[in-house]
Amino acid sequence: MKQEVVEQLVEAAGKGRLDRRAFLTLGAAGAGTILLRPATAQAAPRVKTTANIVIAGAGAAGLAAASHLAARLDGAKITLVDARKEHFYQPGFTLVSSGIKPASYVVSATRDYVPAGVELVEEGVAEFDPEGKKIVTSSGKAIAYDYLVVATGCKLDYAAIAGMDVEQIGNNGLGSIYHSPAKAEATWRAMSNFADNGGVGVFLRPGTEMKCAGAPLKYTFITDDYLRRRGNRGKAELIYNANNKALFSVPIVHEKVRMLFEDRGVKVNYERILESIDLGKRIAVFKTALGPIELQYDFINVIPPMRAPDAVRNSALRWQEGGWANDGWIEVDKHNLRHKRFDNVFAVGDVAGVPKGKTAASVKWQVPVAVDHLVAQIEGKESSAHYGGYTSCPLITRLGQAMLIEFDYKDNLTPSFPGVIAPLEELWISWVMKTMALKPTYISMLRGRA
């Protein structure tokens, strides 16, 4: 759908003339393209260069960076390094674990998105050597670079939870939506069984930074809705355990979620972090200021601690001090994603040590900024491109409704459709954005087109 047609449909929505059929057209055509699109600049001539650029990681951020660099540069050697042959549409994992989409919905091939002229090395990165301007792959191969873009994502540290066994996800009331498409589907089966029988449902988020921090909240709301639809809400107790004193990092959103949880009978515990689990006895042990507290459960959605991959944590790229040092996030300027000590290194996506921005929508806004600064450096110029911390969370609150939460570093709400989609209202159109519009837009983002 052409951009002007999309804009006409959005305008119609603002005037109350957009029915469901028209909005479905809007969603399927890619309304999310507007949602995820930074300010558009006129296409500039490609920059001629022989620069050797390595991109570590071929997930959403790495593929998007490769597409932008391939489009901006003429003659550069661009190498993507990642061992995983499958590409996962991670924003869809919640939909899979909710029975809304099949596991196949989130799986494709990494090679399908690699731009022409970009080399893909199908190995993991074992070592970063920014002083020597090289990386070392898992087979011991050294790859030199002039510029490095780190887009390795984050590590799901299930091993940090004593007693946790990822092979048991889907069994005996154990769920975890993040692990993989197969385990997201297994989580759906476990949650659906819980919705049929009731009992105690335990939900949580870790004490670390995490990708899509709204996902644990979404899954609590979705479980509540399934229980109600099956007539079993009165047989269940739902308990959400926040890692700190808030349910969401943006204060006004925290208050809205708190009110919704209160209205729907979800009990909230603050400052509780899961530290161990007994899968046989179905007991979760949480660390609190008053000491360990046990919770018996019939269903639990385990969200593991998330950290930078070991190769990053063990390198000079990590923050050396401060709140992000322990988990190894990369030390970058939060506005241009350039490393603070190695000016030829950039980090985008989950691995970047910035206050917000561990969502696919953030990647869409981060990558063009980082690439613009990298290209300007090649040209001997300066870029004014600026990332303000844009983050988007389509927060599902029940099947068929969601709140489209968009915000920045300063916790300002930054709605893409002011007057059309109110960010703190549970709306059907926000549900359509999440379940229909965002995946086509995401694919366009990987190709550098959105």
Salt bridges, closest charged atoms under 4 A:
GLU11 OE2 - LYS15 NZ 3.14
ASP74 OD2 - LYS48 NZ 2.92
GLU122 OE1 - LYS85 NZ 3.81
GLU122 OE2 - ARG111 NE 3.37
ASP157 OD2 - ARG307 NH1 2.51
ASP196 OD1 - ARG230 NH1 2.96
ASP224 OD2 - ARG228 NE 2.86
ASP224 OD1 - ARG233 NE 2.61
ASP225 OD2 - ARG229 NE 2.97
GLU255 OE2 - ARG258 NH2 2.65
GLU262 OE1 - ARG258 NH1 3.03
ASP310 OD1 - LYS155 NZ 3.10
ASP327 OD1 - ARG307 NE 2.75
GLU331 OE1 - ARG341 NE 2.78
ASP350 OD2 - LYS211 NZ 3.61
ASP372 OD1 - ARG72 NH1 3.19
GLU379 OE2 - LYS381 NZ 3.70
ASP411 OD1 - LYS356 NZ 2.77
GLU426 OE1 - ARG264 NH2 2.60
GLU426 OE1 - ARG398 NE 3.78
